Amino acid sequence: MPANKKYLTQSPWQQFAKISAGLIGGYIISALFHMCLVLWLPYGKEILITSIYTHFIIWGILLILPYLFDNGWKAWAVYLISSIILFGIYFIGNQNNPFL
């Protein structure tokens, strides 16, 4: 049974925004989150090596989340703000040990 047309996104720009936010933004957030985990938890390098499994799971969740937004550009805004916050946390936490 096909989907009801009134519930589907009609604008190709909105479709592009949701798909790109899920793919690119979700990957960036997931990677930055795991980079911050290296700083927060002991044995950071070992955690980074084995975090590929949780990285994929979080990326999959973040890939689906933009479809819950009505506007794809709002999803991009949320993803960019969270990426900037995570990068700021990583940058501030990594200043003590630049070789980590």
C-alpha positions in Angstrom: 0.0 0.0 0.0 1.6 3.3 -1.1 2.2 6.2 1.3 -0.4 9.0 1.5 0.9 11.9 -0.6 -0.1 14.6 1.9 2.4 13.2 4.5 5.4 13.1 2.1 7.8 16.0 1.7 7.0 17.8 -1.6 10.0 20.1 -1.9 13.2 18.6 -3.3 15.2 21.1 -1.3 13.6 19.8 1.9 14.4 16.3 0.9 18.0 17.2 0.2 18.3 19.0 3.5 17.0 16.0 5.5 19.1 13.5 3.6 22.3 15.5 3.8 21.7 16.4 7.5 21.3 12.8 8.3 24.3 11.6 6.3 26.8 14.3 6.8 25.7 16.0 10.0 25.0 12.7 11.7 28.4 11.4 10.9 30.1 14.5 12.1 28.2 14.6 15.4 28.9 10.9 16.0 32.6 11.3 15.3 32.9 14.4 17.5 31.0 12.6 20.3 33.5 9.7 20.2 36.4 12.1 20.1 35.1 13.7 23.3 34.7 10.3 24.9 38.5 9.8 24.4 39.0 12.9 26.6 36.4 12.1 29.2 37.1 8.4 29.9 40.2 6.7 31.1 42.0 4.5 28.5 40.9 6.8 25.8 42.9 5.4 22.9 41.6 1.9 23.5 38.0 3.2 23.6 38.6 5.0 20.3 39.7 1.8 18.7 36.7 -0.2 19.8 34.1 2.6 19.4 33.5 1.9 15.7 30.5 -0.2 16.7 28.8 2.5 18.8 29.8 5.1 16.2 27.8 3.2 13.6 24.8 2.8 15.9 24.7 6.5 16.9 25.2 7.5 13.2 22.2 5.3 12.3 20.0 7.0 14.9 21.2 10.4 13.9 20.4 9.5 10.3 16.8 8.9 11.1 16.2 12.0 13.3 16.0 14.7 10.6 12.9 13.0 9.2 11.1 13.9 12.5 11.6 17.6 11.7 9.0 19.5 9.6 11.8 21.6 8.1 15.1 20.0 7.0 17.0 23.3 7.5 16.0 23.3 11.1 17.5 19.8 11.4 20.7 21.2 9.8 20.7 24.1 12.3 20.4 21.7 15.3 23.1 19.4 13.9 25.5 22.4 13.3 24.9 23.8 16.7 25.5 20.4 18.4 28.6 19.9 16.2 30.0 23.3 17.2 29.4 22.5 20.9 31.1 19.1 20.7 34.0 20.6 18.8 34.4 23.3 21.4 34.4 20.7 24.2 37.0 18.7 22.3 39.1 21.7 21.6 39.1 23.0 25.2 39.7 19.5 26.6 42.5 18.7 24.2 44.6 21.8 24.9 46.4 20.1 27.8 47.4 17.1 25.6 47.8 18.1 21.9 49.2 14.7 20.9 46.1 12.7 22.1 
